[in-house]
Amino acid sequence: MATTDWIKTLSNHNLGEGEFVTVEYAIPHSFILSGNGKVFYTPVAYSTSLVRYECSEDNVWTPEYFIGTPYYTVTGTKYLPDPTFVYPVATSEDGNILVLMKGGDPRNDRSTKRKLLVVSYVNGQLVQVGSEITFTKQSNFNDISPTNIHYYIRRVSISNDGLKIVIVTHGGINTLVFSNGSWNLLPASQDILPSYFPWDDSSDTAGSSMSKNGMYLTLISVNTSIMVFKFNNLTNSWNLFKTIPYAYSIWETFVSNTGIVLAVRFGTLARFEYNLSTNEYESTNISNIVNLLEGSRCFVSEDFNTLVCRSGDYSWPPTGLPRQYIVMIKWINGNWEKVDLPETIIPMLTSEPLKYGYVLGMSSDATTFISTTVDSSLYNSDIYGPYLRSIINVYHNLPLPTLSLGAVSVKEKNVDFDVNANVFVKAPTVPLNVSNKQYVDIADAEINALILSNASTDTTSTTEYYVLIGQTQTVQSTLATQIDNLYQYFFNQSREDAVIINQE
């Protein structure tokens, strides 16, 4: 499947000295791209400060630096509301509402990684929105870890409008909504059970997902089932909608605004859609079209028709084929089809198995995505391989221009006609091809004419028939009068009083 033109709006761009962009799926990303594809945030200067990039209409990215702890490589006078909150973990559709965590890998400092700060981008500044948020463990959860070391934030989701946040940890979830100038914690749902949150770093709590409209939520239970919850606006809580049995360990899930669910695991992508007739989720497709690499995250468009991720060749030793590459697939007519990305613009990431590349984000409409660039000079030690990501590429799929031809406009696969335009379509090659508009119009006119003709004929015949009946009835009445007169003349009595004698 071919695509339209791709360009790089940022090419081999260095985000800053010594930057460690956390990209593994087990802990929150610290690189966040907005849904509209126009804004991204990432820490810089050894995670002491934050940079916000915004893309103009002519595809030029401009950075703004917000200083946390003063650092010599960051210049400017803009500061973060709280210098300890420097890790961006979620943002609204327009990129103007941002959720921040404290810096550093939470697995190394778990006790402090239970707080969030929400800020808003206003007139070139980041302004704190509401009070600092501290995760509240659900009352029905028992902390079986004596040292409490497993309890830290693993996934943060925010709705497109920036008014609902879901925080996922080993100790359950928190759902907060913004109203009257503050973030309000909603009551814990009784449908969300402790069994969904095992106290283990390798658990699947990070594989949860909230839909962009904030109406659906997925969690993965320990028995690999996917739990789908639907938000009840009347009770302000999550209700268990359905359970999807799945026989394999799941890395990550996605749920759409309409409840479609995707499940990602090693080498497999499964799609589930809710069937109104059976009142159950049904697997519409399980695809092995891509070899998804462990540790990386995938990104899905809001309409759930496009997925992009890092994929690769698993053979060892290498067969000569590229070890890692970026793959994009689209959902077309009930199947996943691979997109042919132009290698001149979007090359293979690397053919060296010990070096890593990652996809960092994709816009809601799948026209923009960001990936890292593998640079040998940055990989002096395998220890930093999975983490050191300071050079990125931003890819943008240029939309086809709209071609205007008077009353007709053509854009990609859509053809629009003016309300007063006359449309002429070539006659079909197959007589019964009713999809041809001209053929249908002609056939419809002929059928209507035939119906009207038959109706007119039937009406005329019926009218003539009733006239004939009327004439017959008149003749009968006249004859009856004449016969009665004859009876009076010959028998001197009415015909009605006559006695008829049957003779055999």
VMD Tcl script that draws the C-alpha trace (Angstrom):
set ca {
  {0.00 0.00 0.00}
  {1.55 3.28 -1.12}
  {1.33 6.57 0.74}
  {1.38 10.23 -0.19}
  {4.52 12.31 0.19}
  {6.48 12.22 3.46}
  {8.86 14.94 4.59}
  {11.11 15.48 7.61}
  {10.11 18.56 9.53}
  {13.02 17.87 11.92}
  {15.98 15.87 10.67}
  {18.58 14.34 13.01}
  {17.72 17.01 15.54}
  {19.69 17.02 18.79}
  {17.39 17.70 21.74}
  {20.20 18.71 24.05}
  {23.34 17.67 25.81}
  {23.21 14.46 27.81}
  {19.49 13.90 27.49}
  {18.06 10.56 28.59}
  {14.58 10.14 27.10}
  {12.81 7.30 28.89}
  {10.95 5.33 26.23}
  {10.31 1.88 27.67}
  {6.66 0.87 28.03}
  {7.02 -0.28 31.66}
  {7.29 3.28 32.97}
  {5.80 6.52 31.64}
  {7.38 8.02 28.57}
  {9.13 11.32 29.18}
  {8.67 12.32 25.55}
  {5.12 13.43 24.76}
  {3.61 14.43 21.40}
  {0.24 16.17 21.34}
  {-2.68 14.64 19.49}
  {-2.70 17.36 16.85}
  {0.96 16.62 16.09}
  {1.97 20.26 16.58}
  {3.56 20.21 20.06}
  {5.97 17.92 21.89}
  {7.65 18.07 25.29}
  {10.79 16.38 26.62}
  {13.28 16.92 29.47}
  {16.67 18.41 28.60}
  {19.98 19.12 30.32}
  {20.17 15.84 32.22}
  {16.48 16.16 33.12}
  {16.92 19.41 34.99}
  {14.76 21.43 32.59}
  {11.95 21.05 30.06}
  {11.68 22.01 26.40}
  {8.46 22.61 24.47}
  {8.57 22.45 20.67}
  {5.72 23.84 18.59}
  {5.31 23.46 14.83}
  {4.15 26.38 12.70}
  {1.90 26.18 9.64}
  {4.97 26.06 7.41}
  {6.37 23.06 9.35}
  {9.04 24.93 11.33}
  {9.60 23.72 14.90}
  {10.47 26.35 17.51}
  {11.72 25.39 21.01}
  {10.96 27.12 24.30}
  {13.01 26.18 27.36}
  {11.62 26.09 30.89}
  {14.28 25.94 33.56}
  {13.89 23.65 36.54}
  {17.18 23.46 38.39}
  {19.45 26.09 36.80}
  {21.84 24.50 34.37}
  {24.45 26.16 32.19}
  {23.30 24.62 28.90}
  {19.78 26.05 29.23}
  {19.39 29.77 28.68}
  {16.32 31.94 29.09}
  {14.11 33.39 31.77}
  {11.18 30.96 31.70}
  {10.87 28.66 34.69}
  {8.86 25.61 35.64}
  {6.22 26.18 38.35}
  {7.99 23.57 40.49}
  {11.61 22.68 39.53}
  {11.24 19.10 40.77}
  {8.44 18.31 38.30}
  {10.23 18.03 34.99}
  {9.06 14.76 33.39}
  {6.17 15.22 30.88}
  {3.94 12.12 30.88}
  {0.67 13.18 29.22}
  {-0.77 16.11 27.28}
  {-4.11 17.24 25.86}
  {-5.02 17.15 22.16}
  {-3.75 20.69 21.54}
  {-0.65 20.32 23.73}
  {-1.63 23.16 26.06}
  {-2.43 21.03 29.14}
  {0.56 19.07 30.40}
  {0.95 16.49 33.18}
  {4.38 16.42 34.86}
  {6.08 13.91 37.17}
  {9.17 14.24 39.28}
  {12.37 13.55 37.38}
  {14.31 10.32 37.32}
  {13.56 6.66 36.75}
  {10.79 5.73 39.25}
  {12.29 2.27 39.69}
  {15.30 3.92 41.33}
  {13.33 6.26 43.57}
  {9.88 4.74 43.93}
  {8.66 6.49 47.05}
  {8.75 9.95 45.43}
  {7.13 8.89 42.16}
  {3.54 9.14 43.33}
  {2.94 12.80 42.62}
  {1.81 14.76 39.59}
  {1.60 18.41 38.68}
  {-0.69 19.72 35.94}
  {0.36 22.87 34.10}
  {-1.16 24.94 31.31}
  {0.66 26.73 28.51}
  {-0.59 30.34 28.63}
  {1.01 33.27 26.78}
  {4.35 31.52 26.52}
  {4.49 30.42 30.16}
  {3.69 27.19 32.00}
  {1.17 27.93 34.76}
  {0.21 25.46 37.47}
  {-3.39 24.20 37.25}
  {-4.85 23.13 40.59}
  {-2.93 21.69 43.51}
  {-0.24 19.05 43.39}
  {-1.77 15.57 42.95}
  {-0.66 12.73 45.21}
  {-1.80 9.24 44.27}
  {-4.27 7.79 46.76}
  {-4.17 4.01 47.10}
  {-7.61 2.42 46.91}
  {-8.98 1.39 50.30}
  {-9.63 -2.20 49.24}
  {-5.99 -2.75 48.25}
  {-3.66 -4.40 50.72}
  {-0.02 -3.41 50.48}
  {1.65 -6.80 50.65}
  {5.09 -5.30 50.08}
  {6.62 -4.66 53.54}
  {8.94 -1.97 52.22}
  {6.28 -0.49 49.93}
  {8.86 -0.24 47.15}
  {6.60 -1.32 44.31}
  {4.18 1.51 44.63}
  {4.83 4.12 41.91}
  {3.05 5.64 38.91}
  {3.34 3.52 35.78}
  {0.91 5.08 33.32}
  {-0.89 8.40 33.06}
  {-3.72 9.07 30.57}
  {-5.46 12.37 29.94}
  {-8.54 13.06 27.84}
  {-8.33 15.19 24.70}
  {-9.95 18.13 26.46}
  {-7.53 17.89 29.39}
  {-10.31 17.57 31.98}
  {-9.98 13.90 33.03}
  {-6.85 12.07 34.20}
  {-6.36 8.39 35.02}
  {-3.28 7.39 37.03}
  {-2.24 3.72 37.06}
  {0.05 2.20 39.70}
  {0.59 -1.16 41.37}
  {-1.90 -0.02 44.00}
  {-4.87 0.56 41.72}
  {-5.97 3.61 39.77}
  {-7.01 7.17 40.52}
  {-9.47 9.04 38.32}
  {-9.54 12.81 38.62}
  {-11.71 15.40 36.88}
  {-11.12 19.12 36.75}
  {-13.92 21.43 37.90}
  {-14.21 24.73 39.78}
  {-10.48 25.33 39.47}
  {-9.30 22.11 41.10}
  {-8.65 18.43 40.43}
  {-11.21 16.23 42.17}
  {-10.56 12.58 42.98}
  {-13.52 10.37 42.10}
  {-14.58 7.48 44.36}
  {-12.85 4.17 43.70}
  {-14.81 1.77 41.53}
  {-15.85 -1.46 43.22}
  {-15.49 -3.20 39.84}
  {-11.73 -2.58 39.80}
  {-10.21 -5.41 41.84}
  {-6.82 -5.79 43.54}
  {-6.12 -8.85 41.39}
  {-5.58 -6.56 38.41}
  {-2.53 -5.00 40.09}
  {0.14 -7.55 41.07}
  {3.12 -6.24 43.05}
  {5.73 -6.97 40.43}
  {7.73 -4.74 38.10}
  {7.02 -7.16 35.27}
  {3.26 -6.92 35.77}
  {0.94 -5.60 33.10}
  {-0.35 -2.51 34.91}
  {1.55 -0.31 32.46}
  {-0.43 -1.85 29.61}
  {-3.60 0.01 30.52}
  {-5.26 2.61 28.33}
  {-8.00 5.27 28.43}
  {-9.87 6.39 25.33}
  {-9.30 9.95 24.16}
  {-12.86 10.95 25.08}
  {-12.42 9.53 28.61}
  {-15.29 7.04 28.28}
  {-13.46 3.67 28.11}
  {-10.62 2.16 30.13}
  {-8.70 -1.10 29.76}
  {-6.80 -3.01 32.44}
  {-5.03 -6.34 32.15}
  {-5.70 -8.99 34.78}
  {-3.10 -11.51 35.87}
  {-4.77 -14.28 33.88}
  {-4.15 -12.28 30.66}
  {-7.78 -11.24 30.26}
  {-8.49 -7.67 29.18}
  {-10.94 -5.87 31.41}
  {-12.91 -3.16 29.61}
  {-14.56 -0.48 31.76}
  {-17.06 2.18 30.71}
  {-17.45 5.46 32.54}
  {-20.85 6.14 34.09}
  {-21.52 9.89 34.00}
  {-24.38 9.55 36.50}
  {-22.29 7.90 39.24}
  {-18.91 9.35 38.14}
  {-17.28 5.93 38.30}
  {-15.99 3.12 36.11}
  {-18.27 0.13 35.57}
  {-17.06 -3.19 34.21}
  {-18.33 -3.31 30.64}
  {-16.91 -6.61 29.34}
  {-14.06 -9.06 29.83}
  {-12.05 -10.20 26.81}
  {-10.36 -13.59 27.33}
  {-6.96 -13.70 25.66}
  {-4.63 -16.67 25.84}
  {-1.34 -14.78 25.70}
  {0.63 -12.36 27.83}
  {-0.17 -8.80 26.76}
  {2.28 -5.93 26.63}
  {-0.04 -3.08 25.89}
  {-3.69 -2.31 25.14}
  {-5.51 0.51 23.39}
  {-9.20 1.40 23.51}
  {-11.02 3.73 21.11}
  {-13.73 6.32 21.73}
  {-16.27 3.70 20.65}
  {-14.82 0.79 22.64}
  {-12.69 -0.98 20.01}
  {-9.77 -2.73 21.75}
  {-6.28 -3.53 20.46}
  {-3.89 -5.86 22.28}
  {-0.17 -5.89 21.53}
  {2.19 -8.71 22.39}
  {5.38 -10.27 21.05}
  {4.90 -10.48 17.27}
  {1.10 -10.20 17.40}
  {-1.55 -7.50 17.16}
  {-5.14 -8.47 18.05}
  {-8.24 -6.38 17.35}
  {-11.54 -6.81 19.22}
  {-14.87 -5.16 18.43}
  {-18.06 -5.26 20.48}
  {-20.95 -7.14 18.81}
  {-24.39 -5.80 19.72}
  {-26.07 -9.04 18.64}
  {-24.00 -11.34 20.86}
  {-23.36 -8.73 23.59}
  {-19.72 -9.80 23.59}
  {-16.37 -8.72 22.19}
  {-15.29 -10.67 19.12}
  {-11.85 -10.95 17.61}
  {-12.05 -9.33 14.17}
  {-8.41 -9.86 13.30}
  {-5.19 -11.22 14.81}
  {-2.25 -10.06 12.72}
  {1.35 -11.24 12.52}
  {2.13 -8.63 9.90}
  {4.72 -6.97 12.14}
  {7.32 -8.32 14.55}
  {6.79 -5.99 17.47}
  {9.93 -5.62 19.53}
  {9.81 -6.07 23.29}
  {10.23 -2.93 25.35}
  {8.99 -0.48 22.76}
  {5.60 1.17 22.62}
  {3.19 1.39 19.73}
  {0.95 4.32 18.84}
  {-2.55 4.20 17.38}
  {-4.56 6.86 15.54}
  {-7.76 8.10 17.16}
  {-9.94 6.37 14.54}
  {-8.05 3.11 15.29}
  {-7.22 2.60 11.62}
  {-3.45 3.24 11.78}
  {-0.69 1.83 14.01}
  {3.02 2.66 14.03}
  {5.75 0.96 16.05}
  {9.27 -0.38 16.00}
  {9.63 -3.80 14.44}
  {12.48 -6.06 13.45}
  {14.13 -9.27 12.37}
  {14.67 -11.70 15.26}
  {17.12 -14.08 13.65}
  {20.51 -14.48 15.27}
  {23.18 -14.10 14.12}
  {21.85 -11.41 11.77}
  {20.93 -12.65 8.32}
  {21.99 -9.45 6.62}
  {18.46 -8.03 6.81}
  {17.90 -4.87 8.84}
  {17.53 -5.74 12.48}
  {15.11 -2.92 13.34}
  {12.82 -0.68 11.36}
  {9.73 1.50 11.65}
  {6.50 -0.10 10.50}
  {3.09 1.46 9.85}
  {-0.04 -0.58 9.18}
  {-3.59 0.46 8.30}
  {-6.96 -1.20 8.94}
  {-8.64 -1.58 5.54}
  {-11.76 -3.65 4.86}
  {-11.31 -5.84 7.92}
  {-7.57 -6.48 7.54}
  {-4.28 -4.88 8.49}
  {-2.19 -3.79 5.51}
  {1.41 -2.65 5.68}
  {2.18 0.89 4.50}
  {5.11 1.30 2.15}
  {7.10 4.04 3.84}
  {9.68 5.69 1.55}
  {13.12 4.42 2.57}
  {14.76 7.58 1.26}
  {12.91 9.56 3.94}
  {12.24 6.95 6.63}
  {15.22 4.57 6.55}
  {15.83 1.43 8.53}
  {16.86 2.34 12.04}
  {19.81 -0.01 12.39}
  {21.17 -3.38 11.39}
  {23.17 -3.70 14.63}
  {21.25 -5.79 17.18}
  {22.73 -4.17 20.30}
  {21.68 -0.67 19.27}
  {18.19 0.60 19.78}
  {15.78 2.93 18.09}
  {12.28 3.87 19.16}
  {9.09 5.46 17.93}
  {8.32 8.27 20.38}
  {4.83 9.39 19.39}
  {2.22 9.78 16.67}
  {-0.51 12.35 16.05}
  {-4.18 11.42 16.34}
  {-4.65 11.50 12.56}
  {-1.46 9.48 11.91}
  {0.04 12.18 9.67}
  {2.96 12.93 12.02}
  {5.21 10.64 14.03}
  {8.57 10.98 15.77}
  {11.39 8.45 16.11}
  {14.93 8.38 17.40}
  {18.02 8.23 15.24}
  {20.67 5.62 15.99}
  {24.07 7.25 16.22}
  {27.09 5.05 16.97}
  {28.91 7.89 18.70}
  {26.21 7.95 21.38}
  {26.56 4.27 22.27}
  {29.85 3.75 24.03}
  {28.20 1.39 26.49}
  {25.32 -1.05 26.13}
  {24.16 0.06 29.57}
  {22.77 3.28 28.15}
  {21.52 1.70 24.96}
  {17.81 1.50 25.85}
  {17.70 4.99 27.37}
  {19.94 7.49 25.57}
  {17.73 9.19 22.99}
  {18.80 12.74 22.17}
  {18.61 12.77 18.36}
  {15.19 12.58 16.72}
  {13.44 12.81 13.37}
  {9.93 14.20 12.90}
  {8.08 12.79 9.89}
  {5.03 14.43 8.36}
  {2.74 13.01 5.68}
  {1.84 15.87 3.36}
  {-1.84 15.77 2.41}
  {-2.68 15.76 -1.27}
  {-3.86 19.17 -2.47}
  {-7.49 19.75 -3.34}
  {-8.03 19.97 -7.12}
  {-10.90 22.33 -8.00}
  {-12.58 21.97 -11.38}
  {-15.43 24.44 -11.38}
  {-18.29 22.75 -9.58}
  {-16.12 19.70 -8.73}
  {-13.36 19.35 -6.09}
  {-11.10 16.31 -5.77}
  {-9.05 15.48 -2.65}
  {-7.39 12.09 -2.33}
  {-10.27 9.59 -2.71}
  {-13.12 12.06 -2.19}
  {-14.92 13.79 -5.04}
  {-17.36 16.57 -4.14}
  {-19.92 18.06 -6.55}
  {-21.65 21.41 -6.37}
  {-25.36 21.18 -5.59}
  {-26.23 22.40 -9.09}
  {-23.70 20.23 -10.92}
  {-24.79 17.70 -13.54}
  {-23.03 14.36 -13.20}
  {-22.43 12.10 -16.21}
  {-20.97 8.67 -15.64}
  {-19.85 6.15 -18.26}
  {-22.40 3.41 -18.92}
  {-21.65 0.13 -17.12}
  {-20.00 -2.77 -18.89}
  {-22.18 -5.20 -16.97}
  {-25.96 -4.72 -17.62}
  {-26.95 -5.30 -14.00}
  {-24.29 -3.04 -12.49}
  {-26.66 -0.77 -10.60}
  {-23.77 1.07 -8.90}
  {-23.50 3.22 -12.03}
  {-25.55 6.37 -11.38}
  {-26.50 7.07 -14.99}
  {-27.64 3.49 -15.49}
  {-29.71 3.60 -12.31}
  {-31.28 6.94 -13.26}
  {-32.29 5.68 -16.73}
  {-33.65 2.41 -15.36}
  {-35.53 4.26 -12.64}
  {-37.12 6.62 -15.20}
  {-38.17 3.69 -17.39}
  {-39.70 1.84 -14.45}
  {-41.59 4.94 -13.35}
  {-42.92 5.49 -16.89}
  {-44.06 1.88 -17.07}
  {-45.83 2.14 -13.72}
  {-47.58 5.34 -14.75}
  {-48.57 3.86 -18.11}
  {-50.01 0.74 -16.53}
  {-51.75 2.80 -13.90}
  {-53.33 4.97 -16.63}
  {-54.39 1.93 -18.65}
  {-55.89 0.26 -15.62}
  {-57.76 3.42 -14.66}
  {-59.23 3.83 -18.16}
  {-60.32 0.18 -18.32}
  {-61.93 0.38 -14.92}
  {-63.83 3.53 -15.84}
  {-65.10 1.99 -19.07}
  {-66.18 -1.13 -17.19}
  {-68.24 0.86 -14.68}
  {-69.89 2.87 -17.51}
  {-70.90 -0.38 -19.22}
  {-72.34 -1.73 -15.98}
  {-74.35 1.47 -15.58}
  {-75.71 1.19 -19.09}
  {-76.67 -2.44 -18.51}
  {-78.47 -1.57 -15.31}
  {-80.49 1.14 -17.20}
  {-81.54 -1.35 -19.87}
  {-82.60 -3.86 -17.23}
  {-84.75 -1.24 -15.47}
  {-86.47 -0.25 -18.73}
  {-87.19 -3.87 -19.63}
  {-88.63 -4.53 -16.17}
  {-91.05 -1.61 -16.55}
  {-92.16 -2.77 -20.00}
  {-92.77 -6.36 -18.83}
  {-94.83 -5.12 -15.89}
  {-96.94 -3.02 -18.25}
  {-97.57 -6.07 -20.39}
  {-98.75 -8.03 -17.33}
  {-101.19 -5.27 -16.52}
  {-102.49 -5.26 -20.10}
  {-102.97 -9.00 -20.57}
  {-103.66 -10.24 -17.07}
  {-105.03 -7.15 -15.42}
  {-102.64 -7.59 -12.52}
  {-99.16 -6.63 -11.45}
  {-96.35 -8.93 -12.34}
  {-95.41 -9.04 -8.69}
  {-98.87 -10.60 -7.84}
  {-98.72 -13.16 -10.63}
  {-98.80 -16.84 -9.78}
  {-96.43 -18.87 -11.88}
  {-97.50 -22.51 -12.42}
  {-94.80 -24.95 -13.28}
  {-95.95 -27.70 -15.64}
  {-93.95 -30.76 -16.28}
}
mol new
graphics top color blue
foreach p $ca { graphics top sphere $p radius 0.5 }
foreach p [lrange $ca 0 end-1] q [lrange $ca 1 end] { graphics top cylinder $p $q radius 0.2 }
display resetview
